Amino acid sequence: MAHTWPQAVRTALIRLTDAGFTACLVGGCVRDLLSGRQPNDFDLASDARPEQVLDVFRDQTVVKTGLQHGTVLVVLDHVPLEITTFRVDGRYTDRRRPDSVRFTRQVTADLSRRDFTINAMAWPWPQGQTRACFDPADVIDPFGGRTDLEQRLIRCVGQPEQRFDEDALRILRALRFASVLGFQIEAQTAAALRRQADLLQHVARERVFHELMLLLGGRNAGPVVAAFAAVLHVILPVLPSEADRIGQLAGTLARLPGQAVVRLAALLQPAQDPDRIDALLTSLRCDRATRARVLSLTDCRSRLPEPDLPAVKHWLRRCPPDIAREAVRLEQAALQAGREPDRLNLAQLTALDRQIGQITAQDACYRLPDLAVSGADLLQLGCRPGPAVGRLLEHLLDAVIAGRLANRKEDLLREAKNELEAHP
């Protein structure tokens, strides 16, 4: 596979090596390059100290907020690049960031502080080169990351207990990589993250939520949830503890498309109570858009109508078609995973999905804005301003949905006039 590198990445590496420093690609981008995938991000590391990095890029925009931990953000051609000095970390008393760092000229020492072996590899830019190509033979791999990559394993660098104690978010990162990459978690790493799962209670909720959503968007989310439900229970206490119910829930995720929001709604469904779901999302510092969608999905799923055209139209009045179809597919996935039908069986759900498609394709009238008349039209007929206008519009919409009236202006005005005469 031919990889595309931003020119800014090459420029940064060339500048550092031309100034006499070692400069490397590190972490996830090296992993992706070895796997034949196009990296989304490029992380750079160097033996240049922060003040030396600032000097090399003195003609560029730089952000100095990470200097104490050896990181300089350089903006080249409008591309932000983090350049981190090789370092050895001190203690992590806050279980997130090291209390102190010691800079080093050894890339191996820097790689030893990283989370997993597949992320603890580096590729050095060749000195004096301007158009170097990535060569796997040049990868620096002191901890067997390439072997684990080939064997599709997530393994901690060094002692798993120490890695997770330093930053407990690595517990969720291990699950996320297993989900997204489709890898297995190495036995000692898996045992340690299960033992230390309670450490997740000390991690900022925003960080937890971010990793959770990445995990749920992965192709292997179902099997990961099945295998590590007890770990996820620390951050999602609504998850059931019974093995059969977890199996059904994991099967539901596996049958849903890779939309993290829909899968999150599936995971939270055992809570049933919308207030409890809302409280949990709030505690996770969930963003507003995701929170609104999950709650809307939960509400729509709880009100699934039988595939009767008027009933479906009334349901769609409070449930937008895109969310309605997601709610139907979520319910279908749950039944296919072995859950007993609540009200609708699979055949009814298929018919319901078909009716939603027909209603939207035909641009059918099922909401007040769809009516061929407006409140202004009713006022011209002599309807009193205020609640009476809304009641009359609702009456007209009910008649259209039930099929008693066509959604034509003349028919609706005639019916409105009759109603006004009958109930002045």
Backbone hydrogen bonds in HBPLUS format (Angstrom, degrees):
<---DONOR---> <-ACCEPTOR-->    atom                        ^
c    i                          cat <-CA-CA->   ^        H-A-AA   ^      H-
h    n   atom  resd res      DA  || num        DHA   H-A  angle D-A-AA Bond
n    s   type  num  typ     dist DA aas  dist angle  dist       angle   num
A0009-VAL N   A0006-PRO O   2.95 MM   3  5.50 135.3  2.15 113.0 123.5     1
A0011-THR N   A0007-GLN O   2.86 MM   4  6.11 163.8  1.89 156.0 161.2     2
A0012-ALA N   A0008-ALA O   2.97 MM   4  6.12 158.7  2.02 146.2 151.0     3
A0013-LEU N   A0009-VAL O   3.06 MM   4  6.32 165.5  2.08 153.1 156.6     4
A0014-ILE N   A0010-ARG O   2.87 MM   4  6.05 164.2  1.90 156.2 160.8     5
A0015-ARG N   A0011-THR O   2.90 MM   4  6.05 161.1  1.94 149.2 154.6     6
A0016-LEU N   A0012-ALA O   3.09 MM   4  6.29 163.2  2.12 149.4 153.3     7
A0017-THR N   A0013-LEU O   3.02 MM   4  6.24 166.7  2.04 151.3 155.0     8
A0018-ASP N   A0014-ILE O   2.80 MM   4  5.85 158.1  1.85 151.9 158.6     9
A0019-ALA N   A0015-ARG O   3.08 MM   4  6.22 133.2  2.31 136.3 147.7    10
A0019-ALA N   A0016-LEU O   3.20 MM   3  5.17 131.4  2.45  92.5 105.5    11
A0021-PHE N   A0016-LEU O   3.04 MM   5  5.49 158.8  2.09 151.4 146.7    12
A0020-GLY N   A0017-THR O   2.95 MM   3  5.05 158.4  2.00 106.2 111.6    13
A0047-ASP N   A0022-THR O   3.29 MM  25  5.71 147.3  2.40 139.2 146.2    14
A0125-TRP N   A0023-ALA O   2.85 MM 102  5.86 170.7  1.86 166.2 167.2    15
A0024-CYS N   A0045-ALA O   2.80 MM  21  5.29 163.5  1.83 164.4 167.6    16
A0045-ALA N   A0024-CYS O   2.96 MM  21  5.29 155.9  2.02 144.2 150.5    17
A0025-LEU N   A0123-TRP O   2.91 MM  98  5.16 160.9  1.95 143.5 144.3    18
A0123-TRP N   A0025-LEU O   2.84 MM  98  5.16 156.2  1.89 148.6 155.0    19
A0026-VAL N   A0043-ASP O   3.01 MM  17  5.66 156.5  2.07 148.4 150.9    20
A0027-GLY N   A0121-MET O   3.21 MM  94  5.89 138.8  2.39 162.6 168.6    21
A0030-VAL N   A0027-GLY O   3.13 MM   3  5.69 128.1  2.41 112.5 124.1    22
A0031-ARG N   A0027-GLY O   3.20 MM   4  6.54 161.5  2.24 149.9 155.6    23
A0032-ASP N   A0028-GLY O   2.88 MM   4  6.11 160.2  1.92 150.1 154.9    24
A0033-LEU N   A0029-CYS O   2.93 MM   4  6.09 158.3  1.97 143.1 149.2    25
A0034-LEU N   A0030-VAL O   2.96 MM   4  6.16 159.9  2.00 153.3 157.9    26
A0035-SER N   A0031-ARG O   3.04 MM   4  6.24 135.9  2.25 138.5 150.9    27
A0035-SER N   A0032-ASP O   3.06 MM   3  4.94 124.8  2.38  92.0 107.0    28
A0037-ARG N   A0032-ASP O   2.83 MM   5  4.91 154.2  1.90 152.8 148.1    29
A0036-GLY N   A0033-LEU O   3.25 MM   3  5.18 157.3  2.31  98.1 104.9    30
A0044-LEU N   A0082-GLU O   3.36 MM  38  6.31 160.8  2.40 174.9 172.6    31
A0084-THR N   A0044-LEU O   3.01 MM  40  6.39 164.2  2.04 142.0 144.0    32
A0046-SER N   A0084-THR O   2.98 MM  38  6.32 148.4  2.08 146.7 152.4    33
A0086-PHE N   A0046-SER O   2.78 MM  40  5.77 151.5  1.86 147.9 151.9    34
A0052-GLN N   A0049-ARG O   2.85 MM   3  5.17 127.2  2.13 108.7 123.9    35
A0053-VAL N   A0049-ARG O   2.90 MM   4  6.26 151.9  1.98 157.5 166.8    36
A0054-LEU N   A0050-PRO O   2.94 MM   4  6.25 158.8  1.99 151.2 156.8    37
A0055-ASP N   A0051-GLU O   3.13 MM   4  6.30 144.4  2.26 130.5 139.5    38
A0056-VAL N   A0052-GLN O   2.93 MM   4  6.22 156.5  1.99 148.8 154.5    39
A0057-PHE N   A0053-VAL O   3.06 MM   4  6.29 150.6  2.15 149.7 157.0    40
A0058-ARG N   A0055-ASP O   3.31 MM   3  4.89 154.9  2.38 108.4 104.0    41
A0060-GLN N   A0057-PHE O   2.96 MM   3  5.33 163.1  1.99 118.7 121.4    42
A0075-VAL N   A0061-THR O   2.89 MM  14  5.35 164.9  1.91 166.1 164.1    43
A0063-VAL N   A0073-LEU O   2.77 MM  10  4.98 149.4  1.87 144.1 153.3    44
A0073-LEU N   A0063-VAL O   3.23 MM  10  4.98 171.8  2.24 151.1 149.7    45
A0067-LEU N   A0064-LYS O   3.23 MM   3  5.53 165.7  2.25 122.6 121.7    46
A0069-HIS N   A0066-GLY O   3.04 MM   3  5.63 144.7  2.17 116.3 125.8    47
A0071-THR N   A0066-GLY O   2.94 MM   5  4.77 163.8  1.96 132.3 126.9    48
A0070-GLY N   A0067-LEU O   2.89 MM   3  4.79 162.2  1.93 105.9 110.1    49
A0085-THR N   A0070-GLY O   2.82 MM  15  5.09 157.8  1.87 141.8 148.4    50
A0072-VAL N   A0083-ILE O   2.94 MM  11  5.35 162.4  1.97 145.0 150.2    51
A0083-ILE N   A0072-VAL O   2.89 MM  11  5.35 168.5  1.90 155.0 158.8    52
A0074-VAL N   A0081-LEU O   2.82 MM   7  5.21 164.0  1.84 160.1 157.1    53
A0081-LEU N   A0074-VAL O   2.73 MM   7  5.21 157.2  1.78 152.8 161.0    54
A0076-LEU N   A0079-VAL O   2.95 MM   3  5.13 158.3  2.00 145.4 139.4    55
A0079-VAL N   A0076-LEU O   2.79 MM   3  5.13 158.6  1.84 114.6 122.1    56
A0104-THR N   A0086-PHE O   2.99 MM  18  5.42 163.0  2.02 126.6 128.2    57
A0088-VAL N   A0102-ARG O   2.74 MM  14  5.12 145.8  1.86 140.1 151.8    58
A0102-ARG N   A0088-VAL O   2.82 MM  14  5.12 157.9  1.86 149.8 157.3    59
A0090-GLY N   A0100-SER O   2.73 MM  10  5.00 145.2  1.85 165.2 153.2    60
A0099-ASP N   A0091-ARG O   2.63 MM   8  5.63 165.1  1.65 175.3 179.1    61
A0095-ARG N   A0092-TYR O   3.19 MM   3  5.07 161.0  2.22 102.5 107.8    62
A0110-ASP N   A0106-GLN O   3.33 MM   4  6.70 152.2  2.41 142.5 149.9    63
A0111-LEU N   A0107-VAL O   2.90 MM   4  6.21 158.4  1.95 153.1 158.7    64
A0112-SER N   A0108-THR O   3.07 MM   4  6.25 136.3  2.27 141.4 152.4    65
A0113-ARG N   A0110-ASP O   3.25 MM   3  5.88 162.7  2.28 115.5 120.2    66
A0114-ARG N   A0111-LEU O   3.18 MM   3  5.54 166.6  2.20 113.6 117.8    67
A0157-VAL N   A0115-ASP O   2.96 MM  42  5.83 155.6  2.02 137.7 137.7    68
A0119-ASN N   A0116-PHE O   2.84 MM   3  5.34 151.8  1.92 115.1 124.6    69
A0117-THR N   A0155-ARG O   2.88 MM  38  5.88 156.8  1.93 163.5 171.1    70
A0120-ALA N   A0117-THR O   3.04 MM   3  4.87 162.7  2.07 102.9 108.0    71
A0122-ALA N   A0140-ILE O   3.06 MM  18  5.08 156.7  2.12 139.5 146.7    72
A0140-ILE N   A0122-ALA O   2.67 MM  18  5.08 167.3  1.68 161.8 164.4    73
A0129-GLN N   A0126-PRO O   3.28 MM   3  5.71 159.8  2.32 135.1 133.1    74
A0138-ASP N   A0135-ASP O   2.93 MM   3  5.68 160.0  1.97 125.0 130.7    75
A0139-VAL N   A0136-PRO O   3.14 MM   3  5.40 167.2  2.15 112.3 116.1    76
A0148-ASP N   A0144-GLY O   3.11 MM   4  6.39 163.2  2.14 151.5 156.1    77
A0149-LEU N   A0145-GLY O   2.79 MM   4  5.98 145.7  1.90 144.0 154.5    78
A0150-GLU N   A0146-ARG O   2.92 MM   4  6.17 155.7  1.98 146.4 152.2    79
A0151-GLN N   A0147-THR O   2.88 MM   4  6.12 146.8  1.99 144.7 154.8    80
A0152-ARG N   A0148-ASP O   2.76 MM   4  5.69 102.4  2.37 132.0 149.2    81
A0153-LEU N   A0148-ASP O   2.83 MM   5  4.94 160.8  1.87 142.1 147.5    82
A0152-ARG N   A0149-LEU O   3.22 MM   3  4.90 153.1  2.30  93.1 100.9    83
A0184-GLN N   A0152-ARG O   2.98 MM  32  6.30 163.2  2.01 158.7 153.3    84
A0154-ILE N   A0184-GLN O   2.78 MM  30  6.16 140.6  1.94 152.0 163.5    85
A0186-GLU N   A0154-ILE O   2.90 MM  32  5.69 162.5  1.93 141.0 146.9    86
A0162-GLN N   A0159-GLN O   3.12 MM   3  5.46 120.8  2.49 106.5 119.9    87
A0163-ARG N   A0159-GLN O   3.17 MM   4  6.50 162.3  2.20 156.0 161.0    88
A0164-PHE N   A0160-PRO O   2.93 MM   4  6.17 164.1  1.96 161.0 164.2    89
A0165-ASP N   A0161-GLU O   2.89 MM   4  5.97 147.1  2.00 142.1 151.9    90
A0166-GLU N   A0162-GLN O   2.95 MM   4  6.09 148.4  2.06 147.4 154.9    91
A0167-ASP N   A0163-ARG O   3.30 MM   4  6.57 161.0  2.33 143.4 147.2    92
A0170-ARG N   A0167-ASP O   3.02 MM   3  5.95 164.3  2.04 124.1 128.5    93
A0171-ILE N   A0168-ALA O   2.94 MM   3  5.63 159.3  1.98 118.6 124.4    94
A0172-LEU N   A0169-LEU O   2.96 MM   3  5.42 119.0  2.35 109.0 121.8    95
A0173-ARG N   A0169-LEU O   2.94 MM   4  6.30 152.6  2.02 147.4 156.3    96
A0174-ALA N   A0170-ARG O   2.89 MM   4  6.01 151.4  1.97 142.5 147.9    97
A0175-LEU N   A0171-ILE O   3.34 MM   4  6.70 157.3  2.40 140.1 145.5    98
A0176-ARG N   A0172-LEU O   2.75 MM   4  5.99 153.0  1.82 148.3 157.2    99
A0177-PHE N   A0173-ARG O   2.86 MM   4  6.09 165.4  1.88 154.3 156.5   100
A0178-ALA N   A0174-ALA O   3.04 MM   4  6.23 157.0  2.09 144.9 151.6   101
A0179-SER N   A0175-LEU O   2.95 MM   4  6.16 149.0  2.05 144.7 152.9   102
A0180-VAL N   A0176-ARG O   2.80 MM   4  6.00 175.2  1.80 163.3 163.9   103
A0181-LEU N   A0177-PHE O   2.87 MM   4  5.55 159.6  1.91 141.7 148.7   104
A0182-GLY N   A0178-ALA O   3.02 MM   4  5.18 128.0  2.30 117.3 128.9   105
A0220-ASN N   A0179-SER O   2.90 MM  41  4.20 154.1  1.97 131.4 134.6   106
A0190-ALA N   A0186-GLU O   2.81 MM   4  5.99 160.0  1.85 161.6 168.5   107
A0191-ALA N   A0187-ALA O   2.89 MM   4  6.10 160.1  1.93 152.2 157.5   108
A0192-ALA N   A0188-GLN O   3.01 MM   4  6.13 157.3  2.06 142.8 148.8   109
A0193-LEU N   A0189-THR O   3.00 MM   4  6.23 162.8  2.03 150.5 155.0   110
A0194-ARG N   A0190-ALA O   3.09 MM   4  6.26 147.7  2.20 143.9 152.3   111
A0195-ARG N   A0191-ALA O   3.04 MM   4  6.29 159.3  2.08 146.3 151.9   112
A0196-GLN N   A0192-ALA O   2.93 MM   4  6.09 149.5  2.03 150.6 158.9   113
A0199-LEU N   A0196-GLN O   2.93 MM   3  5.71 160.2  1.97 124.2 130.2   114
A0200-LEU N   A0197-ALA O   2.97 MM   3  5.85 167.2  1.98 126.1 130.0   115
A0201-GLN N   A0198-ASP O   3.08 MM   3  5.81 164.9  2.10 119.0 123.4   116
A0202-HIS N   A0199-LEU O   2.96 MM   3  5.67 163.6  1.99 120.2 125.3   117
A0203-VAL N   A0200-LEU O   3.18 MM   3  5.28 167.8  2.19 108.5 112.1   118
A0207-ARG N   A0204-ALA O   3.08 MM   3  5.53 122.8  2.42 108.2 121.0   119
A0208-VAL N   A0204-ALA O   3.14 MM   4  6.49 157.6  2.19 151.0 157.9   120
A0209-PHE N   A0205-ARG O   2.84 MM   4  6.05 166.1  1.86 157.0 159.9   121
A0210-HIS N   A0206-GLU O   3.06 MM   4  6.22 158.6  2.11 143.6 149.3   122
A0211-GLU N   A0207-ARG O   3.14 MM   4  6.37 166.7  2.16 150.5 153.0   123
A0212-LEU N   A0208-VAL O   2.88 MM   4  6.06 158.8  1.93 152.1 159.0   124
A0213-MET N   A0209-PHE O   3.00 MM   4  6.20 159.5  2.04 152.4 156.1   125
A0214-LEU N   A0210-HIS O   3.18 MM   4  6.47 154.4  2.25 145.0 152.0   126
A0215-LEU N   A0211-GLU O   2.89 MM   4  6.13 157.7  1.94 151.9 158.3   127
A0216-LEU N   A0212-LEU O   2.92 MM   4  6.18 161.4  1.95 150.8 155.4   128
A0217-GLY N   A0213-MET O   3.06 MM   4  6.20 133.6  2.28 137.5 148.8   129
A0218-GLY N   A0215-LEU O   3.04 MM   3  5.39 161.1  2.08 111.5 117.5   130
A0221-ALA N   A0218-GLY O   3.37 MM   3  5.38 154.3  2.44 114.7 111.3   131
A0224-VAL N   A0220-ASN O   3.19 MM   4  6.35 160.3  2.23 155.6 161.6   132
A0225-VAL N   A0221-ALA O   2.95 MM   4  6.12 162.1  1.98 155.2 159.5   133
A0226-ALA N   A0222-GLY O   2.99 MM   4  6.26 160.7  2.03 154.1 160.0   134
A0227-ALA N   A0223-PRO O   2.95 MM   4  6.11 155.6  2.01 146.6 152.4   135
A0228-PHE N   A0224-VAL O   2.91 MM   4  5.93 147.9  2.01 149.3 157.6   136
A0231-VAL N   A0228-PHE O   3.10 MM   3  5.31 127.5  2.39 101.4 114.5   137
A0232-LEU N   A0228-PHE O   3.09 MM   4  6.46 165.1  2.11 156.1 159.7   138
A0233-HIS N   A0229-ALA O   2.83 MM   4  5.97 133.9  2.04 144.4 157.5   139
A0234-VAL N   A0231-VAL O   3.18 MM   3  5.82 155.3  2.25 113.3 119.4   140
A0235-ILE N   A0232-LEU O   3.04 MM   3  5.59 136.6  2.24 111.3 121.1   141
A0236-LEU N   A0232-LEU O   2.79 MM   4  5.90 141.0  1.94 148.8 161.2   142
A0239-LEU N   A0236-LEU O   3.05 MM   3  5.98 173.3  2.05 131.4 133.5   143
A0246-ILE N   A0242-GLU O   2.99 MM   4  6.25 159.0  2.03 155.5 162.0   144
A0247-GLY N   A0243-ALA O   2.88 MM   4  6.04 156.0  1.94 145.4 152.4   145
A0248-GLN N   A0244-ASP O   3.01 MM   4  6.26 151.6  2.09 141.8 148.7   146
A0249-LEU N   A0245-ARG O   2.94 MM   4  6.16 157.4  1.99 145.8 152.1   147
A0250-ALA N   A0246-ILE O   2.81 MM   4  6.04 162.4  1.84 156.1 160.6   148
A0251-GLY N   A0247-GLY O   2.89 MM   4  6.04 152.2  1.97 141.8 150.0   149
A0252-THR N   A0248-GLN O   2.87 MM   4  6.14 142.7  2.01 142.4 152.6   150
A0253-LEU N   A0249-LEU O   3.09 MM   4  6.47 159.4  2.14 150.0 153.9   151
A0254-ALA N   A0250-ALA O   3.04 MM   4  6.29 157.4  2.09 147.6 153.8   152
A0255-ARG N   A0251-GLY O   3.23 MM   4  6.38 132.5  2.47 136.6 147.2   153
A0255-ARG N   A0252-THR O   3.10 MM   3  5.28 136.9  2.29 100.9 112.7   154
A0256-LEU N   A0253-LEU O   3.13 MM   3  5.23 155.2  2.19 104.1 111.8   155
A0259-GLN N   A0257-PRO O   2.63 MM   2  5.61 144.3  1.76 103.6  95.9   156
A0263-ARG N   A0259-GLN O   3.09 MM   4  6.36 164.3  2.12 158.0 162.9   157
A0264-LEU N   A0260-ALA O   2.80 MM   4  5.98 145.4  1.92 145.1 155.2   158
A0265-ALA N   A0261-VAL O   3.02 MM   4  6.32 155.9  2.08 145.8 151.6   159
A0266-ALA N   A0262-VAL O   3.03 MM   4  6.37 148.4  2.13 142.7 151.5   160
A0267-LEU N   A0263-ARG O   2.94 MM   4  6.24 155.6  2.00 146.9 152.9   161
A0268-LEU N   A0264-LEU O   3.00 MM   4  6.25 148.8  2.10 150.0 158.2   162
A0269-GLN N   A0266-ALA O   3.25 MM   3  5.18 150.0  2.35  98.0 106.7   163
A0271-ALA N   A0268-LEU O   2.98 MM   3  5.76 154.1  2.05 123.7 130.8   164
A0272-GLN N   A0269-GLN O   2.90 MM   3  5.36 138.2  2.08 117.6 128.2   165
A0273-ASP N   A0271-ALA O   2.52 MM   2  5.53 148.2  1.61 111.2  99.6   166
A0276-ARG N   A0273-ASP O   3.05 MM   3  5.35 122.4  2.40 104.5 118.4   167
A0277-ILE N   A0273-ASP O   3.06 MM   4  6.41 158.9  2.11 154.7 161.2   168
A0278-ASP N   A0274-PRO O   2.82 MM   4  6.00 160.9  1.86 150.0 155.3   169
A0279-ALA N   A0275-ASP O   2.93 MM   4  6.09 155.4  1.99 141.4 148.2   170
A0280-LEU N   A0276-ARG O   2.97 MM   4  6.21 153.3  2.05 145.6 152.5   171
A0281-LEU N   A0277-ILE O   2.95 MM   4  6.21 162.7  1.98 153.6 158.0   172
A0282-THR N   A0278-ASP O   2.90 MM   4  6.08 155.6  1.96 148.2 155.3   173
A0283-SER N   A0279-ALA O   2.93 MM   4  6.15 152.8  2.01 142.4 149.8   174
A0284-LEU N   A0280-LEU O   3.05 MM   4  6.33 136.4  2.25 141.5 152.9   175
A0284-LEU N   A0281-LEU O   3.22 MM   3  5.10 129.1  2.49  91.4 104.6   176
A0286-CYS N   A0281-LEU O   3.05 MM   5  5.37 167.6  2.07 161.7 159.8   177
A0285-ARG N   A0282-THR O   3.01 MM   3  5.09 160.0  2.05 108.0 112.8   178
A0291-ARG N   A0287-ASP O   3.00 MM   4  6.17 168.3  2.02 158.9 162.8   179
A0292-ALA N   A0288-ARG O   2.87 MM   4  6.02 165.2  1.89 153.7 157.3   180
A0293-ARG N   A0289-ALA O   3.04 MM   4  6.22 156.1  2.10 144.3 150.9   181
A0294-VAL N   A0290-THR O   2.91 MM   4  6.10 167.2  1.92 158.5 161.6   182
A0295-LEU N   A0291-ARG O   3.02 MM   4  6.16 167.5  2.04 152.0 155.7   183
A0296-SER N   A0292-ALA O   2.92 MM   4  6.01 152.8  2.00 141.8 149.9   184
A0297-LEU N   A0293-ARG O   2.83 MM   4  6.01 160.6  1.87 150.6 155.9   185
A0298-THR N   A0294-VAL O   2.89 MM   4  6.11 158.0  1.94 148.7 155.0   186
A0299-ASP N   A0295-LEU O   2.94 MM   4  6.13 158.7  1.99 145.8 151.2   187
A0300-CYS N   A0296-SER O   2.86 MM   4  6.05 168.6  1.87 154.2 157.5   188
A0301-ARG N   A0297-LEU O   2.88 MM   4  5.96 159.8  1.92 148.4 154.2   189
A0302-SER N   A0298-THR O   3.10 MM   4  6.23 144.9  2.22 139.1 148.0   190
A0303-ARG N   A0300-CYS O   3.13 MM   3  5.25 149.1  2.23 101.3 110.6   191
A0308-ASP N   A0306-GLU O   2.57 MM   2  5.56 139.0  1.73 114.4  99.8   192
A0311-ALA N   A0308-ASP O   2.93 MM   3  5.31 110.0  2.44 110.7 127.9   193
A0312-VAL N   A0308-ASP O   2.84 MM   4  6.00 156.9  1.90 161.1 168.3   194
A0313-LYS N   A0309-LEU O   3.00 MM   4  6.24 160.3  2.04 155.7 160.6   195
A0314-HIS N   A0310-PRO O   2.99 MM   4  6.27 159.6  2.03 151.0 156.2   196
A0315-TRP N   A0311-ALA O   2.98 MM   4  6.19 152.8  2.06 143.7 151.5   197
A0316-LEU N   A0312-VAL O   2.90 MM   4  6.16 151.9  1.98 149.2 156.7   198
A0317-ARG N   A0314-HIS O   3.19 MM   3  5.28 147.6  2.30  98.2 107.8   199
A0318-ARG N   A0315-TRP O   3.24 MM   3  6.02 151.7  2.33 117.0 122.0   200
A0323-ILE N   A0320-PRO O   3.06 MM   3  5.50 118.5  2.45 112.3 126.5   201
A0324-ALA N   A0320-PRO O   2.80 MM   4  5.95 156.3  1.86 157.0 164.3   202
A0325-ARG N   A0321-PRO O   2.93 MM   4  6.11 159.9  1.97 151.2 153.9   203
A0326-GLU N   A0322-ASP O   3.21 MM   4  6.40 151.8  2.30 135.6 143.4   204
A0327-ALA N   A0323-ILE O   2.84 MM   4  6.08 154.7  1.91 150.2 157.1   205
A0328-VAL N   A0324-ALA O   2.99 MM   4  6.29 152.9  2.06 146.8 154.0   206
A0329-ARG N   A0325-ARG O   2.94 MM   4  6.16 163.5  1.97 148.7 153.0   207
A0330-LEU N   A0326-GLU O   2.83 MM   4  5.98 147.3  1.94 145.4 154.9   208
A0331-GLU N   A0327-ALA O   3.05 MM   4  6.26 157.0  2.10 143.0 148.5   209
A0332-GLN N   A0328-VAL O   2.85 MM   4  6.16 154.1  1.92 148.6 156.7   210
A0333-ALA N   A0329-ARG O   2.90 MM   4  6.05 160.4  1.94 144.1 148.9   211
A0334-ALA N   A0330-LEU O   3.07 MM   4  6.33 151.5  2.15 143.7 151.2   212
A0335-LEU N   A0331-GLU O   3.07 MM   4  6.35 157.4  2.12 149.7 154.8   213
A0336-GLN N   A0332-GLN O   2.89 MM   4  6.13 161.9  1.92 154.7 160.2   214
A0337-ALA N   A0333-ALA O   2.97 MM   4  6.10 132.0  2.21 137.2 149.5   215
A0339-ARG N   A0334-ALA O   3.09 MM   5  5.73 159.3  2.14 154.0 148.8   216
A0338-GLY N   A0335-LEU O   3.00 MM   3  5.24 160.1  2.04 107.5 113.0   217
A0349-LEU N   A0345-ASN O   2.97 MM   4  6.27 155.1  2.04 153.0 160.9   218
A0350-THR N   A0346-LEU O   2.93 MM   4  6.16 153.1  2.00 148.3 155.2   219
A0351-ALA N   A0347-ALA O   3.04 MM   4  6.31 157.0  2.10 145.7 151.7   220
A0352-LEU N   A0348-GLN O   2.84 MM   4  6.07 151.7  1.92 145.4 153.9   221
A0353-ASP N   A0349-LEU O   2.92 MM   4  6.14 160.6  1.96 148.8 153.1   222
A0354-ARG N   A0350-THR O   3.05 MM   4  6.27 154.1  2.12 143.6 150.8   223
A0355-GLN N   A0351-ALA O   2.96 MM   4  6.24 153.2  2.04 146.5 153.6   224
A0356-ILE N   A0352-LEU O   3.01 MM   4  6.32 156.4  2.07 152.2 158.1   225
A0357-GLY N   A0353-ASP O   3.13 MM   4  6.40 160.0  2.17 146.6 151.5   226
A0358-GLN N   A0354-ARG O   2.95 MM   4  6.28 153.1  2.02 147.5 155.1   227
A0359-ILE N   A0355-GLN O   2.90 MM   4  6.08 164.6  1.92 155.1 158.4   228
A0360-THR N   A0356-ILE O   3.06 MM   4  6.27 165.4  2.08 152.4 155.9   229
A0361-ALA N   A0357-GLY O   2.89 MM   4  5.93 155.3  1.95 145.1 152.9   230
A0362-GLN N   A0358-GLN O   2.94 MM   4  5.98 152.7  2.02 147.4 153.5   231
A0364-ALA N   A0359-ILE O   3.04 MM   5  5.27 166.0  2.06 159.4 160.7   232
A0363-ASP N   A0360-THR O   3.22 MM   3  5.01 154.7  2.29  96.1 103.4   233
A0370-ASP N   A0367-ARG O   2.91 MM   3  5.31 143.9  2.04 110.4 121.6   234
A0371-LEU N   A0368-LEU O   3.08 MM   3  5.49 155.8  2.14 113.6 120.5   235
A0377-ASP N   A0374-SER O   3.13 MM   3  5.29 122.5  2.47  98.6 112.0   236
A0378-LEU N   A0374-SER O   3.29 MM   4  6.71 153.1  2.37 146.7 153.4   237
A0379-LEU N   A0375-GLY O   2.97 MM   4  6.28 151.4  2.05 150.5 158.6   238
A0380-GLN N   A0376-ALA O   3.11 MM   4  6.39 150.7  2.20 144.8 152.0   239
A0381-LEU N   A0377-ASP O   3.23 MM   4  6.56 131.9  2.47 134.5 146.9   240
A0381-LEU N   A0378-LEU O   3.06 MM   3  5.01 130.1  2.32  92.5 106.4   241
A0383-CYS N   A0378-LEU O   3.09 MM   5  5.61 162.6  2.12 149.6 145.0   242
A0382-GLY N   A0379-LEU O   3.00 MM   3  5.13 148.3  2.11 100.9 110.9   243
A0389-VAL N   A0386-GLY O   3.08 MM   3  5.93 144.8  2.20 125.1 131.4   244
A0391-ARG N   A0387-PRO O   2.98 MM   4  6.29 162.6  2.01 158.8 163.8   245
A0392-LEU N   A0388-ALA O   3.03 MM   4  6.17 159.2  2.07 146.8 151.8   246
A0393-LEU N   A0389-VAL O   3.00 MM   4  6.23 158.1  2.05 150.0 156.2   247
A0394-GLU N   A0390-GLY O   2.93 MM   4  6.15 157.5  1.98 149.3 155.4   248
A0395-HIS N   A0391-ARG O   2.98 MM   4  6.25 151.8  2.06 144.0 151.7   249
A0396-LEU N   A0392-LEU O   3.01 MM   4  6.30 157.8  2.06 148.9 154.2   250
A0397-LEU N   A0393-LEU O   2.90 MM   4  6.16 159.3  1.95 151.0 156.9   251
A0398-ASP N   A0394-GLU O   2.90 MM   4  6.09 162.5  1.93 151.8 156.3   252
A0399-ALA N   A0395-HIS O   3.08 MM   4  6.30 153.0  2.16 143.6 150.7   253
A0400-VAL N   A0396-LEU O   3.00 MM   4  6.31 151.9  2.08 147.5 155.0   254
A0401-ILE N   A0397-LEU O   2.87 MM   4  6.11 171.1  1.88 160.1 162.0   255
A0402-ALA N   A0398-ASP O   2.95 MM   4  6.04 156.0  2.00 145.1 151.7   256
A0404-ARG N   A0399-ALA O   2.84 MM   5  5.11 133.3  2.06 160.1 161.7   257
A0405-LEU N   A0399-ALA O   3.27 MM   6  5.52 143.1  2.41 119.7 116.5   258
A0403-GLY N   A0400-VAL O   3.01 MM   3  5.06 146.3  2.13 100.1 110.7   259
A0408-ARG N   A0406-ALA O   2.80 MM   2  5.51 138.1  1.97 102.1  90.3   260
A0412-LEU N   A0408-ARG O   2.95 MM   4  6.17 164.2  1.97 161.1 166.2   261
A0413-LEU N   A0409-LYS O   2.86 MM   4  6.02 160.9  1.90 155.3 160.2   262
A0414-ARG N   A0410-GLU O   3.03 MM   4  6.13 152.1  2.12 139.7 147.3   263
A0415-GLU N   A0411-ASP O   3.03 MM   4  6.27 160.9  2.07 147.9 152.5   264
A0416-ALA N   A0412-LEU O   2.85 MM   4  6.03 155.1  1.91 145.5 153.2   265
A0417-LYS N   A0413-LEU O   2.84 MM   4  6.00 155.6  1.90 145.3 151.7   266
A0418-ASN N   A0414-ARG O   3.03 MM   4  6.31 158.8  2.08 148.0 153.3   267
A0419-GLU N   A0415-GLU O   2.98 MM   4  6.24 156.2  2.04 147.3 153.7   268
A0420-LEU N   A0416-ALA O   2.95 MM   4  6.21 154.7  2.02 149.2 155.8   269
A0421-GLU N   A0417-LYS O   2.98 MM   4  6.23 149.8  2.07 147.8 155.9   270
A0422-ALA N   A0418-ASN O   2.88 MM   4  6.08 150.6  1.96 145.6 154.2   271
A0423-HIS N   A0419-GLU O   2.79 MM   4  5.88 144.6  1.92 143.8 153.5   272
